[in-house]
Amino acid sequence: MIAFFRLLTNLFPLWSVLVAVVALIWPAVFSWYSTLFIQIGLGFIMLGMGLTLTLSDFKRVFLFPAALICGVTLQFVIMPFLGWIIVMFMNLPRDIAVGLILVSCCPGGTASNVVAFLSRANVALSVSMTSVSTIIAVLLTPFLTKFYVGQLVPVDALALLQSILFIVIFPVAAGLTINHLFNQTAKKLINVSPFISVFFIILIVGYILSKNRESIIDNWHILVVSVLILHLSGFALGYFIAKFFNFKEEFCRTVSIEVGMQNSGLGAALASKHFSMLTLATVPCAVSAVTHCILGSILAAFWRVKSEKSDF
């Protein structure tokens, strides 16, 4: 049964594509979902992340300090700037511009840990980077969003901070506490929590795409191109900047994955709550979730084959 859930989890990119297709062809399938469920779903995703953490995990931060600092810095410096550059260069409509910048200001997503494993990157570093970026996102995501988006629409940074506390930090802390106090129970939950996370992410993607089907069809070209540029640039810059600093190959791969993959679910939750007046603000987040999973999986397959060849 554990192997079955693991297989379902590893097929995340496939589910993302299938759900996106269903949402655009038969949008009524997701009509029962709502913006409230987005926040609840993200809470479960973050709880699952917390369940995988222990207090000793944070000691790993000191095992790879240079690589971790490099990756987290790029996450919050390169990606938001890239988002802003793309918006300016492509002259994107305001709704799409806000959504793209918002998702670029989010921390790394939990899917990156799976991709790091499949890529034969450093999983411990990946988990450390995801954890650290998620924690400091409490302050940086609201600040960066206000800095880059404030010129387009009013941004309540304090309200964003409060939302991140409630839908990210509290669930992660709860999961960490459960793991610390009820370790055996946590171990059982960990067997299914990754799949539950995948389930909620694809529901969020499906709901957002189905709700905005007509607008997405009308603007599909700029949505796809802008999101593709954002993530491809993130993967590439993460890898080559880490390479420039002479990090080991497995560290370069890890930094690339962490920089290139955002917590799109968080972006969608924040957009639906704080930018609900902008019809398409959530859409780049949903497109991002599908895109970075596909790109990450392709990259993982390439690196895995490359590693297997080098073993001979």
TILO-634029 format. One line per 4 residues: number of its first residue (from 0); their letters; for each residue x, y, z of N, C-alpha, C. Coordinates in Angstrom, 3 decimals. Example, Ala and Ser with C-alpha at 12.3 -4.5 7.8 and 13.67 -1.06 7.14 Angstrom:
0) AS) 13.190 -5.690 7.800 12.300 -4.500 7.800 13.200 -3.300 7.800 ~ 12.850 -2.250 7.080 13.670 -1.060 7.140 12.900 0.030 7.870;
***
This chain:
0) MIAF) 0.826 -1.216 0.000 0.000 0.000 0.000 0.858 1.264 0.000 ~ 1.953 1.235 0.780 2.855 2.378 0.838 3.461 2.638 -0.540 ~ 3.875 1.545 -1.205 4.462 1.671 -2.544 3.443 2.247 -3.530 ~ 2.171 1.887 -3.345 1.105 2.373 -4.222 0.942 3.883 -4.080;
4) FRLL) 0.896 4.364 -2.817 0.767 5.802 -2.581 1.997 6.555 -3.085 ~ 3.162 5.931 -2.950 4.385 6.570 -3.436 4.351 6.699 -4.963 ~ 3.844 5.669 -5.625 3.720 5.711 -7.085 2.762 6.820 -7.507 ~ 1.620 6.913 -6.836 0.644 7.958 -7.147 1.244 9.345 -6.952;
8) TNLF) 2.052 9.492 -5.902 2.695 10.777 -5.618 3.708 11.130 -6.691 ~ 4.511 10.164 -7.105 5.545 10.412 -8.111 4.968 10.721 -9.491 ~ 3.695 10.373 -9.682 3.029 10.675 -10.953 2.367 12.055 -10.929 ~ 2.776 12.892 -9.974 2.233 14.232 -9.808 2.176 15.029 -11.121;
12) PLWS) 3.240 15.068 -11.924 3.170 15.829 -13.181 2.062 15.334 -14.103 ~ 1.879 14.017 -14.152 0.822 13.448 -14.996 -0.550 13.895 -14.509 ~ -0.777 13.810 -13.178 -2.070 14.237 -12.639 -2.310 15.719 -12.923 ~ -1.261 16.535 -12.830 -1.400 17.972 -13.063 -1.876 18.244 -14.491;
16) VLVA) -1.254 17.554 -15.450 -1.637 17.740 -16.851 -3.061 17.251 -17.091 ~ -3.389 16.079 -16.566 -4.735 15.523 -16.762 -5.806 16.423 -16.169 ~ -5.542 16.927 -14.953 -6.512 17.807 -14.294 -6.661 19.108 -15.070 ~ -5.557 19.631 -15.586 -5.627 20.861 -16.367 -6.489 20.657 -17.617;
20) VVAL) -6.317 19.531 -18.270 -7.100 19.228 -19.476 -8.579 19.093 -19.135 ~ -8.877 18.348 -18.062 -10.272 18.160 -17.638 -10.900 19.491 -17.264 ~ -10.149 20.326 -16.531 -10.684 21.613 -16.077 -11.042 22.523 -17.245 ~ -10.258 22.470 -18.315 -10.504 23.345 -19.462 -11.564 22.797 -20.409;
24) IWPA) -11.730 21.467 -20.420 -12.731 20.861 -21.309 -14.074 20.689 -20.597 ~ -14.028 20.238 -19.335 -15.257 20.033 -18.551 -15.153 20.800 -17.224 ~ -15.244 22.107 -17.253 -15.067 22.919 -16.043 -16.055 22.603 -14.919 ~ -17.223 22.049 -15.267 -18.235 21.757 -14.246 -17.755 20.725 -13.230;
28) VFSW) -16.746 19.940 -13.595 -16.221 18.914 -12.690 -15.724 19.525 -11.386 ~ -15.236 20.765 -11.449 -14.657 21.410 -10.268 -15.544 22.520 -9.704 ~ -16.811 22.552 -10.114 -17.698 23.631 -9.690 -17.995 23.604 -8.189 ~ -17.797 22.449 -7.543 -18.088 22.323 -6.107 -17.001 22.934 -5.237;
32) YSTL) -15.819 23.167 -5.812 -14.694 23.685 -5.029 -14.883 25.184 -4.799 ~ -14.102 25.774 -3.901 -14.242 27.192 -3.595 -12.912 27.766 -3.132 ~ -12.848 29.093 -3.019 -11.624 29.751 -2.552 -11.317 29.382 -1.107 ~ -12.349 29.113 -0.310 -12.127 28.692 1.075 -11.385 27.364 1.107;
36) FIQI) -11.766 26.455 0.217 -11.110 25.152 0.152 -9.644 25.275 -0.268 ~ -9.320 26.326 -1.043 -7.924 26.540 -1.428 -7.081 26.739 -0.180 ~ -7.562 27.582 0.732 -6.817 27.866 1.957 -6.774 26.641 2.874 ~ -7.893 25.914 2.968 -7.922 24.702 3.781 -6.978 23.649 3.190;
40) GLGF) -7.045 23.483 1.869 -6.181 22.516 1.199 -4.714 22.822 1.398 ~ -4.354 24.108 1.288 -2.960 24.488 1.486 -2.539 24.225 2.929 ~ -3.468 24.406 3.859 -3.168 24.101 5.255 -2.810 22.634 5.448 ~ -3.554 21.744 4.782 -3.248 20.310 4.855 -1.892 19.995 4.214;
44) IMLG) -1.595 20.703 3.108 -0.307 20.497 2.444 0.833 20.875 3.382 ~ 0.698 22.007 4.049 1.740 22.478 4.968 1.825 21.594 6.214 ~ 0.675 21.077 6.660 0.681 20.140 7.784 1.470 18.889 7.416 ~ 1.262 18.393 6.187 2.001 17.227 5.725 3.489 17.488 5.661;
48) MGLT) 3.854 18.699 5.262 5.272 19.059 5.248 5.837 19.050 6.656 ~ 5.079 19.605 7.600 5.524 19.634 8.996 5.698 18.249 9.582 ~ 4.856 17.318 9.163 4.949 15.948 9.680 6.266 15.271 9.297 ~ 6.858 15.727 8.203 8.113 15.105 7.753 9.336 15.699 8.451;
52) LTLS) 9.125 16.752 9.239 10.246 17.454 9.868 10.419 17.055 11.329 ~ 11.652 17.076 11.777 11.983 16.907 13.187 12.905 18.059 13.580 ~ 13.058 18.254 14.870 13.936 19.329 15.328 15.367 19.127 14.840 ~ 15.775 17.853 14.731 17.143 17.569 14.276 17.333 17.912 12.803;
56) DFKR) 16.218 17.959 12.033 16.330 18.300 10.622 16.919 19.695 10.427 ~ 16.615 20.583 11.354 17.091 21.950 11.209 18.594 22.051 11.449 ~ 19.175 21.004 12.033 20.631 20.982 12.198 21.321 20.812 10.848 ~ 20.564 20.275 9.871 21.139 20.065 8.542 21.498 21.385 7.876;
60) VFLF) 20.851 22.456 8.345 21.144 23.773 7.795 22.637 24.067 7.899 ~ 23.252 23.586 8.980 24.657 23.883 9.223 25.591 22.924 8.476 ~ 25.018 21.896 7.834 25.849 20.959 7.077 26.210 21.521 5.705 ~ 25.307 22.315 5.122 25.548 22.880 3.788 25.250 24.383 3.818;
64) PAAL) 25.882 25.137 4.690 25.506 26.555 4.850 25.659 27.381 3.585 ~ 26.750 27.205 2.850 26.984 28.022 1.655 25.944 27.739 0.576 ~ 25.697 26.448 0.306 24.722 26.076 -0.723 23.316 26.507 -0.326 ~ 22.997 26.351 0.956 21.664 26.720 1.428 21.447 28.220 1.320;
68) ICGV) 22.429 28.990 1.759 22.317 30.448 1.684 22.207 30.898 0.235 ~ 22.994 30.269 -0.636 22.949 30.598 -2.067 21.560 30.333 -2.631 ~ 21.015 29.146 -2.358 19.719 28.769 -2.904 18.584 29.643 -2.405 ~ 18.544 29.883 -1.098 17.462 30.686 -0.514 17.567 32.138 -0.984;
72) TLQF) 18.793 32.643 -1.084 18.981 34.012 -1.565 18.488 34.167 -2.998 ~ 18.848 33.206 -3.855 18.390 33.249 -5.241 16.865 33.157 -5.318 ~ 16.295 32.341 -4.432 14.839 32.161 -4.401 14.120 33.492 -4.233 ~ 14.641 34.324 -3.338 13.950 35.573 -3.020 14.551 36.815 -3.673;
76) VIMP) 15.640 36.647 -4.409 16.231 37.780 -5.120 16.006 37.637 -6.627 ~ 16.425 36.490 -7.169 16.337 36.279 -8.616 14.895 36.124 -9.090 ~ 14.114 35.259 -8.422 12.775 34.948 -8.926 11.834 36.150 -8.934 ~ 11.719 36.932 -7.847 10.855 38.110 -7.903 11.295 39.116 -8.969;
80) FLGW) 12.624 39.285 -9.089 13.134 40.208 -10.105 12.809 39.704 -11.504 ~ 12.954 38.390 -11.715 12.590 37.796 -13.006 11.108 38.029 -13.312 ~ 10.262 37.800 -12.297 8.831 38.014 -12.476 8.535 39.435 -12.912 ~ 9.183 40.390 -12.268 8.972 41.802 -12.585 9.485 42.138 -13.986;
84) IIVM) 10.659 41.618 -14.342 11.235 41.857 -15.672 10.316 41.313 -16.762 ~ 9.795 40.105 -16.555 8.886 39.487 -17.541 7.635 40.333 -17.711 ~ 7.087 40.789 -16.588 5.885 41.644 -16.628 6.145 42.915 -17.429 ~ 7.291 43.555 -17.165 7.622 44.799 -17.856 7.912 44.557 -19.340;
88) FMNL) 8.701 43.526 -19.624 9.114 43.250 -21.005 7.923 42.841 -21.870 ~ 7.030 41.997 -21.319 5.888 41.510 -22.091 4.673 42.420 -21.979 ~ 4.778 43.441 -21.113 3.664 44.370 -20.905 2.365 43.602 -20.609 ~ 2.448 42.717 -19.619 1.322 41.836 -19.297 0.135 42.619 -18.724;
92) PRDI) -1.081 42.145 -18.956 -2.259 42.758 -18.338 -2.116 42.743 -16.813 ~ -2.718 43.717 -16.152 -2.513 43.891 -14.714 -2.814 42.629 -13.913 ~ -3.926 41.966 -14.162 -4.302 40.776 -13.388 -3.224 39.699 -13.478 ~ -2.795 39.407 -14.707 -1.792 38.370 -14.921 -0.452 38.800 -14.342;
96) AVGL) -0.135 40.084 -14.466 1.121 40.611 -13.937 1.206 40.417 -12.430 ~ 0.136 40.743 -11.731 0.111 40.602 -10.267 0.267 39.136 -9.874 ~ -0.448 38.237 -10.555 -0.356 36.807 -10.240 1.022 36.246 -10.491 ~ 1.657 36.661 -11.594 2.993 36.151 -11.932 4.028 36.628 -10.912;
100) ILVS) 3.970 37.907 -10.557 4.917 38.432 -9.570 4.679 37.799 -8.204 ~ 3.413 37.608 -7.845 3.096 37.010 -6.554 3.684 35.607 -6.429 ~ 3.500 34.779 -7.447 4.022 33.412 -7.373 5.553 33.411 -7.399 ~ 6.150 34.397 -8.051 7.612 34.477 -8.081 8.182 34.893 -6.727;
104) CCPG) 7.351 35.510 -5.885 7.773 35.944 -4.548 7.535 34.863 -3.486 ~ 6.968 33.728 -3.881 6.665 32.652 -2.931 7.893 31.777 -2.684 ~ 7.917 31.062 -1.568 9.043 30.169 -1.270 9.005 28.913 -2.130 ~ 9.974 28.037 -1.923 9.997 26.773 -2.657 8.827 25.892 -2.262;
108) GTAS) 8.419 25.024 -3.182 7.292 24.128 -2.907 7.759 22.744 -2.496 ~ 6.865 21.997 -1.859 7.214 20.657 -1.374 7.472 19.680 -2.518 ~ 6.916 19.957 -3.699 7.147 19.071 -4.850 8.621 19.037 -5.222 ~ 9.348 20.080 -4.857 10.772 20.140 -5.195 11.564 19.028 -4.507;
112) NVVA) 11.106 18.603 -3.335 11.807 17.540 -2.617 11.706 16.216 -3.363 ~ 10.552 15.971 -3.976 10.363 14.759 -4.776 11.250 14.815 -6.018 ~ 11.266 15.969 -6.679 12.078 16.132 -7.887 13.561 16.008 -7.550 ~ 13.970 16.539 -6.394 15.377 16.426 -5.970 15.769 14.956 -5.808;
116) FLSR) 14.873 14.163 -5.237 15.134 12.735 -5.058 15.270 12.046 -6.414 ~ 14.355 12.343 -7.333 14.378 11.710 -8.649 15.586 12.153 -9.472 ~ 16.100 13.353 -9.179 17.236 13.902 -9.930 18.576 13.432 -9.402 ~ 18.546 12.674 -8.313 19.769 12.298 -7.610 20.532 13.539 -7.144;
120) ANVA) 19.756 14.519 -6.718 20.332 15.708 -6.103 20.465 15.429 -4.608 ~ 20.702 16.467 -3.800 20.863 16.284 -2.365 19.528 16.554 -1.678 ~ 18.830 15.488 -1.301 17.487 15.611 -0.738 17.510 16.344 0.599 ~ 18.524 16.077 1.427 18.617 16.750 2.727 18.719 18.263 2.540;
124) LSVS) 19.520 18.696 1.577 19.647 20.125 1.288 18.343 20.677 0.747 ~ 17.674 19.890 -0.091 16.399 20.323 -0.662 15.359 20.562 0.430 ~ 15.238 19.609 1.359 14.279 19.747 2.461 14.645 20.950 3.323 ~ 15.939 21.140 3.586 16.387 22.266 4.402 16.043 23.589 3.732;
128) MTSV) 16.287 23.677 2.424 15.993 24.904 1.694 14.502 25.199 1.660 ~ 13.693 24.162 1.442 12.240 24.347 1.423 11.752 24.837 2.786 ~ 12.275 24.227 3.852 11.859 24.601 5.208 12.259 26.032 5.535 ~ 13.518 26.373 5.264 14.015 27.713 5.591 13.302 28.776 4.760;
132) STII) 13.142 28.521 3.454 12.483 29.519 2.599 11.020 29.703 3.000 ~ 10.368 28.616 3.439 8.978 28.712 3.877 8.860 29.575 5.136 ~ 9.790 29.398 6.055 9.749 30.153 7.311 10.005 31.641 7.074 ~ 11.054 31.959 6.308 11.361 33.383 6.111 10.409 34.040 5.112;
136) AVLL) 9.619 33.224 4.405 8.615 33.786 3.497 7.556 34.574 4.252 ~ 7.398 34.282 5.535 6.427 35.013 6.356 6.664 36.513 6.228 ~ 7.935 36.909 6.205 8.276 38.327 6.081 8.583 38.736 4.636 ~ 9.343 37.899 3.927 9.818 38.298 2.613 8.737 38.308 1.533;
140) TPFL) 7.840 37.332 1.544 6.808 37.302 0.502 5.907 38.539 0.546 ~ 5.390 38.947 1.715 4.601 40.190 1.752 5.416 41.424 1.341 ~ 6.664 41.513 1.836 7.494 42.680 1.524 7.801 42.760 0.036 ~ 8.227 41.631 -0.554 8.583 41.617 -1.969 7.363 41.854 -2.862;
144) TKFY) 6.221 41.283 -2.459 4.995 41.495 -3.234 4.625 42.971 -3.246 ~ 4.700 43.601 -2.088 4.386 45.031 -2.009 5.385 45.851 -2.824 ~ 6.649 45.463 -2.775 7.703 46.196 -3.488 7.496 46.142 -5.001 ~ 7.180 44.943 -5.524 7.074 44.778 -6.972 5.671 45.020 -7.514;
148) VGQL) 4.643 44.774 -6.687 3.267 44.877 -7.166 2.616 46.185 -6.736 ~ 3.184 46.826 -5.716 2.583 48.047 -5.168 2.360 49.129 -6.193 ~ 3.147 49.130 -7.253 2.977 50.139 -8.295 1.806 49.818 -9.216 ~ 1.303 48.584 -9.144 0.188 48.172 -9.987 -1.147 48.214 -9.252;
152) VPVD) -1.154 47.695 -8.021 -2.370 47.667 -7.196 -1.974 47.885 -5.738 ~ -2.899 48.348 -4.896 -2.592 48.482 -3.469 -2.332 47.106 -2.859 ~ -1.321 47.020 -2.009 -0.964 45.751 -1.374 -0.918 45.948 0.138 ~ -1.686 45.142 0.856 -1.666 45.172 2.321 -0.675 44.114 2.795;
156) ALAL) 0.569 44.522 3.003 1.624 43.579 3.375 1.336 42.897 4.703 ~ 0.757 43.622 5.644 0.458 43.046 6.960 -0.592 41.946 6.844 ~ -1.601 42.171 6.011 -2.637 41.152 5.810 -2.044 39.912 5.143 ~ -1.126 40.113 4.181 -0.447 38.982 3.555 0.351 38.201 4.587;
160) LQSI) 1.054 38.920 5.450 1.849 38.277 6.504 0.961 37.427 7.414 ~ -0.182 37.975 7.804 -1.104 37.241 8.683 -1.630 35.984 7.995 ~ -1.921 36.088 6.700 -2.410 34.921 5.960 -1.360 33.821 5.918 ~ -0.112 34.199 5.678 0.957 33.207 5.614 1.144 32.532 6.970;
164) LFIV) 1.012 33.302 8.027 1.109 32.720 9.370 0.048 31.645 9.566 ~ -1.184 31.954 9.173 -2.298 31.040 9.422 -2.314 29.831 8.491 ~ -1.965 30.027 7.216 -2.103 28.904 6.280 -0.788 28.200 5.976 ~ 0.318 28.717 6.514 1.609 28.066 6.290 2.306 27.726 7.600;
168) IFPV) 2.678 28.741 8.359 3.516 28.519 9.529 2.810 27.717 10.618 ~ 1.581 28.037 10.937 0.870 27.301 11.989 0.697 25.823 11.645 ~ 0.262 25.480 10.403 0.157 24.046 10.061 1.508 23.326 10.087 ~ 2.576 23.993 9.581 3.901 23.377 9.618 4.330 23.130 11.062;
172) AAGL) 4.107 24.130 11.921 4.459 23.985 13.339 3.646 22.875 13.992 ~ 2.370 22.751 13.608 1.519 21.689 14.158 2.046 20.314 13.739 ~ 2.422 20.182 12.466 2.972 18.915 11.985 4.269 18.563 12.680 ~ 5.124 19.555 12.862 6.400 19.350 13.559 6.161 18.901 14.997;
176) TINH) 5.166 19.504 15.650 4.835 19.151 17.034 4.301 17.725 17.130 ~ 3.423 17.361 16.195 2.873 16.003 16.178 3.992 14.984 15.991 ~ 4.912 15.297 15.084 6.031 14.392 14.833 6.910 14.254 16.067 ~ 7.074 15.330 16.801 7.932 15.310 17.990 7.268 14.569 19.157;
180) LFNQ) 5.965 14.791 19.350 5.270 14.210 20.503 4.668 12.835 20.214 ~ 4.257 12.619 18.977 3.598 11.359 18.616 4.279 10.786 17.371 ~ 5.531 10.427 17.523 6.364 10.049 16.392 5.820 8.858 15.618 ~ 5.327 7.853 16.305 4.823 6.660 15.629 3.586 6.966 14.786;
184) TAKK) 2.726 7.791 15.328 1.543 8.212 14.566 1.950 9.017 13.347 ~ 2.930 9.909 13.542 3.415 10.740 12.441 3.988 9.880 11.328 ~ 4.719 8.816 11.689 5.314 7.938 10.686 4.250 7.295 9.810 ~ 3.123 6.926 10.423 2.033 6.328 9.659 1.401 7.369 8.720;
188) LINV) 1.233 8.593 9.242 0.627 9.655 8.433 1.515 10.063 7.268 ~ 2.837 10.013 7.492 3.787 10.410 6.451 3.671 9.531 5.212 ~ 3.203 8.283 5.404 3.058 7.368 4.268 2.028 7.867 3.255 ~ 1.039 8.615 3.747 -0.032 9.077 2.846 -0.037 10.586 2.662;
192) SPFI) 0.642 11.334 3.537 0.572 12.799 3.475 1.099 13.377 2.156 ~ 2.161 12.820 1.535 2.588 13.370 0.238 1.509 13.255 -0.828 ~ 0.804 12.106 -0.834 -0.270 11.946 -1.813 -1.414 12.906 -1.531 ~ -1.735 13.116 -0.243 -2.784 14.072 0.122 -2.408 15.472 -0.358;
196) SVFF) -1.121 15.822 -0.224 -0.646 17.114 -0.704 -0.851 17.238 -2.209 ~ -0.479 16.186 -2.933 -0.664 16.171 -4.383 -2.144 16.314 -4.735 ~ -2.982 15.610 -4.004 -4.435 15.646 -4.238 -4.976 17.068 -4.108 ~ -4.590 17.763 -3.040 -5.089 19.118 -2.831 -4.511 20.096 -3.859;
200) IILI) -3.258 19.910 -4.236 -2.655 20.809 -5.220 -3.383 20.707 -6.561 ~ -3.668 19.478 -7.001 -4.331 19.337 -8.298 -5.779 19.828 -8.238 ~ -6.414 19.736 -7.052 -7.752 20.306 -6.899 -7.705 21.828 -7.035 ~ -6.696 22.438 -6.411 -6.538 23.896 -6.509 -6.322 24.303 -7.960;
204) VGYI) -5.446 23.572 -8.641 -5.169 23.858 -10.054 -6.433 23.698 -10.889 ~ -7.143 22.601 -10.679 -8.356 22.334 -11.441 -9.419 23.390 -11.228 ~ -9.609 23.795 -9.986 -10.623 24.801 -9.670 -10.309 26.146 -10.336 ~ -9.062 26.593 -10.201 -8.683 27.897 -10.751 -8.794 27.893 -12.273;
208) LSKN) -8.325 26.830 -12.916 -8.392 26.759 -14.373 -9.836 26.678 -14.865 ~ -10.670 25.901 -14.176 -12.064 25.773 -14.605 -12.844 27.068 -14.389 ~ -12.552 27.751 -13.287 -13.263 28.989 -12.966 -12.944 30.092 -13.978 ~ -11.719 30.080 -14.504 -11.279 31.137 -15.419 -11.076 30.619 -16.841;
212) RESI) -11.815 29.595 -17.197 -11.608 28.892 -18.476 -11.606 29.841 -19.673 ~ -12.624 30.682 -19.797 -12.742 31.537 -20.972 -11.587 32.526 -21.066 ~ -11.241 33.124 -19.932 -10.145 34.104 -19.921 -8.809 33.440 -20.221 ~ -8.655 32.205 -19.742 -7.409 31.473 -20.006 -7.276 31.163 -21.491;
216) IDNW) -8.365 30.737 -22.102 -8.343 30.436 -23.532 -8.010 31.696 -24.334 ~ -8.542 32.829 -23.899 -8.286 34.086 -24.603 -6.838 34.564 -24.428 ~ -6.240 34.203 -23.286 -4.898 34.721 -22.976 -3.854 33.615 -22.843 ~ -4.129 32.432 -23.403 -3.273 31.275 -23.150 -1.830 31.511 -23.583;
220) HILV) -1.640 32.240 -24.679 -0.286 32.415 -25.215 0.607 33.202 -24.255 ~ 0.100 34.327 -23.708 0.936 35.115 -22.803 1.082 34.423 -21.453 ~ 0.074 33.658 -21.042 0.166 32.918 -19.785 1.250 31.848 -19.866 ~ 1.188 31.049 -20.913 2.142 29.951 -21.070 3.558 30.487 -21.248;
224) VSVL) 3.714 31.478 -22.115 5.057 32.009 -22.398 5.668 32.649 -21.155 ~ 4.901 33.483 -20.450 5.439 34.186 -19.278 5.821 33.215 -18.166 ~ 4.969 32.223 -17.912 5.259 31.249 -16.853 6.433 30.354 -17.246 ~ 6.481 29.953 -18.512 7.606 29.135 -18.990 8.937 29.875 -18.831;
228) ILHL) 8.953 31.135 -19.224 10.182 31.927 -19.107 10.601 32.033 -17.647 ~ 9.640 32.276 -16.773 9.939 32.412 -15.344 10.615 31.160 -14.801 ~ 10.016 29.998 -15.045 10.545 28.767 -14.452 11.803 28.265 -15.159 ~ 11.841 28.362 -16.474 13.053 27.953 -17.183 14.248 28.800 -16.747;
232) SGFA) 14.016 30.091 -16.587 15.087 30.987 -16.133 15.509 30.640 -14.716 ~ 14.532 30.309 -13.862 14.840 29.944 -12.483 15.691 28.687 -12.398 ~ 15.294 27.657 -13.143 16.078 26.414 -13.168 17.497 26.677 -13.675 ~ 17.594 27.415 -14.779 18.900 27.644 -15.412 19.807 28.507 -14.543;
236) LGYF) 19.297 29.629 -14.045 20.117 30.523 -13.233 20.525 29.864 -11.920 ~ 19.602 29.101 -11.331 19.932 28.400 -10.098 21.104 27.451 -10.288 ~ 21.069 26.720 -11.390 22.132 25.744 -11.657 23.462 26.425 -11.958 ~ 23.445 27.375 -12.882 24.708 27.949 -13.344 25.340 28.910 -12.334;
240) IAKF) 24.520 29.577 -11.531 25.099 30.418 -10.481 25.749 29.542 -9.414 ~ 25.089 28.437 -9.062 25.691 27.495 -8.109 26.977 26.909 -8.692 ~ 26.969 26.642 -10.002 28.149 26.116 -10.680 29.282 27.137 -10.630 ~ 28.922 28.418 -10.782 29.911 29.495 -10.749 30.648 29.521 -9.412;
244) FNFK) 29.938 29.176 -8.336 30.544 29.170 -7.002 31.214 27.825 -6.683 ~ 31.338 26.986 -7.704 32.061 25.713 -7.585 31.427 24.727 -6.597 ~ 30.113 24.726 -6.515 29.438 23.726 -5.695 29.488 22.374 -6.396 ~ 29.361 21.313 -5.626 29.322 19.976 -6.205 28.079 19.837 -7.090;
248) EEFC) 28.145 18.897 -8.031 27.060 18.712 -8.981 25.715 18.499 -8.285 ~ 25.692 17.672 -7.243 24.414 17.400 -6.571 23.856 18.658 -5.909 ~ 24.725 19.549 -5.442 24.284 20.810 -4.858 23.747 21.742 -5.948 ~ 24.416 21.764 -7.105 23.962 22.604 -8.221 22.565 22.182 -8.670;
252) RTVS) 22.347 20.896 -8.743 21.028 20.386 -9.131 19.971 20.792 -8.103 ~ 20.323 20.682 -6.839 19.375 20.997 -5.773 18.999 22.469 -5.799 ~ 19.995 23.334 -5.921 19.732 24.777 -5.970 18.858 25.105 -7.182 ~ 19.153 24.494 -8.323 18.364 24.700 -9.532 16.898 24.346 -9.305;
256) IEVG) 16.666 23.200 -8.707 15.297 22.725 -8.472 14.564 23.633 -7.491 ~ 15.236 24.007 -6.406 14.591 24.833 -5.385 14.274 26.230 -5.902 ~ 15.162 26.782 -6.721 14.928 28.118 -7.268 13.842 28.068 -8.346 ~ 13.827 27.011 -9.133 12.895 26.916 -10.257 11.483 26.515 -9.896;
260) MQNS) 11.280 25.953 -8.685 9.948 25.463 -8.307 9.385 26.274 -7.140 ~ 8.288 26.959 -7.379 7.656 27.800 -6.363 6.502 27.084 -5.664 ~ 6.118 27.614 -4.512 4.922 27.119 -3.819 3.713 27.789 -4.469 ~ 3.304 27.251 -5.603 2.221 27.853 -6.388 0.887 27.814 -5.645;
264) GLGA) 0.717 26.799 -4.800 -0.507 26.715 -4.006 -0.636 27.896 -3.064 ~ 0.484 28.295 -2.456 0.473 29.468 -1.588 0.137 30.712 -2.396 ~ 0.737 30.827 -3.572 0.436 31.969 -4.425 -1.044 32.043 -4.767 ~ -1.638 30.894 -5.077 -3.065 30.854 -5.416 -3.926 31.256 -4.224;
268) ALAS) -3.567 30.753 -3.034 -4.332 31.072 -1.828 -4.260 32.562 -1.519 ~ -3.070 33.143 -1.621 -2.909 34.567 -1.345 -3.623 35.421 -2.393 ~ -3.527 35.004 -3.653 -4.183 35.757 -4.727 -5.699 35.735 -4.576 ~ -6.253 34.556 -4.233 -7.706 34.439 -4.113 -8.246 35.232 -2.931;
272) KHFS) -7.429 35.399 -1.898 -7.891 36.111 -0.702 -7.620 37.606 -0.765 ~ -6.468 37.992 -1.267 -6.063 39.400 -1.191 -6.164 40.157 -2.512 ~ -6.331 39.441 -3.613 -6.466 40.111 -4.908 -7.688 39.582 -5.653 ~ -8.740 39.326 -4.901 -9.951 38.750 -5.495 -10.598 39.701 -6.499;
276) MLTL) -10.290 40.996 -6.406 -10.852 41.963 -7.354 -10.214 41.848 -8.725 ~ -9.076 41.132 -8.783 -8.392 40.911 -10.060 -8.738 39.511 -10.558 ~ -9.551 39.423 -11.563 -10.127 38.156 -12.023 -9.087 37.084 -12.313 ~ -7.985 37.459 -12.942 -7.016 36.470 -13.409 -5.776 36.351 -12.520;
280) ATVP) -5.775 36.968 -11.357 -4.569 36.954 -10.519 -4.172 35.547 -10.074 ~ -5.158 34.673 -9.897 -4.846 33.312 -9.442 -4.350 32.410 -10.581 ~ -4.644 32.794 -11.815 -4.370 31.909 -12.953 -2.882 31.630 -13.168 ~ -1.990 32.634 -13.139 -0.565 32.315 -13.295 -0.064 31.331 -12.249;
284) CAVS) -0.659 31.368 -11.055 -0.264 30.435 -9.991 -0.635 29.004 -10.373 ~ -1.842 28.828 -10.927 -2.279 27.493 -11.339 -1.458 26.991 -12.519 ~ -1.207 27.852 -13.491 -0.385 27.477 -14.639 1.037 27.164 -14.176 ~ 1.509 27.918 -13.197 2.842 27.690 -12.635 2.947 26.298 -12.017;
288) AVTH) 1.916 25.885 -11.288 1.943 24.577 -10.628 2.112 23.452 -11.640 ~ 1.395 23.556 -12.751 1.508 22.528 -13.794 2.868 22.608 -14.480 ~ 3.286 23.830 -14.799 4.507 24.041 -15.578 5.761 23.595 -14.846 ~ 5.929 24.029 -13.591 7.184 23.687 -12.911 7.274 22.202 -12.583;
292) CILG) 6.133 21.551 -12.421 6.163 20.100 -12.188 6.592 19.353 -13.452 ~ 6.090 19.801 -14.604 6.476 19.167 -15.875 7.954 19.408 -16.149 ~ 8.394 20.660 -16.017 9.794 20.987 -16.269 10.716 20.270 -15.281 ~ 10.294 20.239 -14.003 11.097 19.560 -12.986 11.225 18.078 -13.265;
296) SILA) 10.147 17.472 -13.751 10.174 16.039 -14.048 11.072 15.736 -15.247 ~ 11.022 16.600 -16.261 11.893 16.428 -17.432 13.357 16.561 -17.010 ~ 13.630 17.562 -16.190 14.991 17.783 -15.696 15.451 16.603 -14.846 ~ 14.544 16.087 -14.008 14.884 14.952 -13.153 15.233 13.727 -13.994;
300) AFWR) 14.453 13.488 -15.042 14.721 12.342 -15.924 16.073 12.493 -16.603 ~ 16.373 13.700 -17.064 17.652 13.961 -17.739 18.824 13.720 -16.787 ~ 18.741 14.284 -15.583 19.833 14.152 -14.624 19.962 12.720 -14.120 ~ 18.833 12.039 -13.989 18.888 10.656 -13.513 19.593 9.763 -14.532;
304) VKSE) 19.248 9.939 -15.798 19.905 9.162 -16.868 21.387 9.503 -16.917 ~ 21.701 10.777 -16.785 23.094 11.231 -16.810 23.882 10.590 -15.662 ~ 23.264 10.517 -14.473 23.927 9.918 -13.312 24.132 8.421 -13.493 ~ 23.111 7.757 -14.061 23.207 6.325 -14.285 24.311 5.986 -15.296;
308) KSDF) 24.466 6.830 -16.314 25.529 6.608 -17.307 26.901 6.780 -16.681 ~ 27.020 7.773 -15.779 28.306 8.040 -15.155 28.690 6.956 -14.145 ~ 27.695 6.151 -13.716 27.955 5.066 -12.764 28.687 3.911 -13.421 ~ 28.544 3.818 -14.754 29.167 2.673 -15.463 30.630 2.984 -15.804;
***
